[in-house]
Amino acid sequence: MPFAERPAFLHVHTLKALLILNSELTTLEAVTENGHQTLMTYNPDTSPGSFVSGEIEHFLDCIESGQKPETDGYDALKSLRTIWAMYEAVVSGG
């Protein structure tokens, strides 16, 4: 991009709204015919290892409570298989 900083990480255009995820991945906003609205704000803990420790804490909580994790091993494997298939298609030329 020709910008020193990205103005946004992601824009999703729909028939009724524009969704904007900022470049820090901390704010999700919607622009509709009714105006501009912040849908979600995330204030991450930026200390070293904090993101991974949050994932581990969530996983351990799920084991303790018997709940299904937000991302379980089966879903993660499906995502990886999709990525591997894309790599394979590029390498094999098809």
C-alpha positions in Angstrom: 0.0 0.0 0.0 1.2 3.5 -0.6 0.4 4.5 3.0 2.9 4.7 5.9 0.1 3.1 8.0 -2.9 1.1 6.8 -6.1 3.1 7.2 -7.9 -0.1 8.0 -7.2 -3.8 8.1 -10.4 -4.9 6.5 -13.5 -3.4 4.8 -16.5 -5.6 4.2 -19.1 -4.0 2.0 -22.7 -5.4 2.2 -26.0 -4.2 0.8 -26.9 -2.4 4.0 -23.6 -1.5 5.7 -19.8 -1.1 5.5 -17.9 -3.0 8.3 -14.5 -1.7 9.2 -11.9 -3.5 11.2 -9.1 -1.1 12.2 -5.4 -1.9 11.5 -4.7 -2.7 15.1 -7.6 -5.3 15.1 -9.1 -3.7 18.1 -12.2 -1.9 16.8 -15.1 -3.1 14.6 -17.3 -0.3 13.2 -20.4 -0.2 11.0 -21.4 2.6 8.7 -25.1 2.4 7.7 -27.7 4.8 6.4 -28.3 5.7 10.1 -24.7 6.7 10.6 -21.5 5.4 12.1 -21.5 3.0 15.1 -18.8 1.1 17.0 -19.9 -2.5 17.3 -17.0 -3.9 19.3 -13.8 -2.6 21.0 -11.1 -5.0 22.2 -8.3 -3.8 24.5 -5.7 -6.5 24.4 -3.2 -7.2 27.1 0.1 -6.5 25.2 2.5 -8.0 27.7 4.7 -10.7 26.3 2.9 -14.1 26.1 -0.4 -12.6 27.1 -2.3 -13.8 24.0 -1.1 -17.3 24.3 -1.8 -17.4 28.1 -5.4 -16.3 27.3 -5.8 -19.1 24.9 -4.4 -21.6 27.4 -6.7 -20.2 30.2 -9.7 -20.6 27.9 -8.8 -24.2 27.0 -8.3 -25.1 30.7 -11.6 -23.5 31.6 -13.3 -25.6 28.9 -11.8 -28.8 30.3 -13.0 -27.9 33.8 -16.5 -26.9 32.7 -17.0 -29.5 29.9 -17.7 -26.7 27.4 -16.5 -26.9 23.8 -13.6 -24.5 23.1 -14.2 -21.6 20.7 -11.8 -23.3 18.3 -11.5 -27.0 18.8 -9.0 -29.4 17.3 -11.4 -30.5 14.5 -12.1 -27.0 13.3 -8.4 -26.1 13.5 -7.6 -29.2 11.4 -10.2 -28.3 8.8 -8.6 -24.9 8.4 -5.1 -26.3 8.1 -6.3 -28.9 5.5 -7.7 -26.0 3.5 -4.5 -24.1 3.7 -2.4 -27.2 2.8 -4.7 -27.8 -0.2 -4.1 -24.2 -1.5 -0.3 -24.7 -1.1 -0.5 -28.0 -2.9 -2.5 -26.4 -5.8 0.1 -23.7 -6.2 3.0 -26.1 -6.1 1.4 -28.5 -8.5 0.3 -25.7 -10.8 -3.4 -26.7 -10.6 
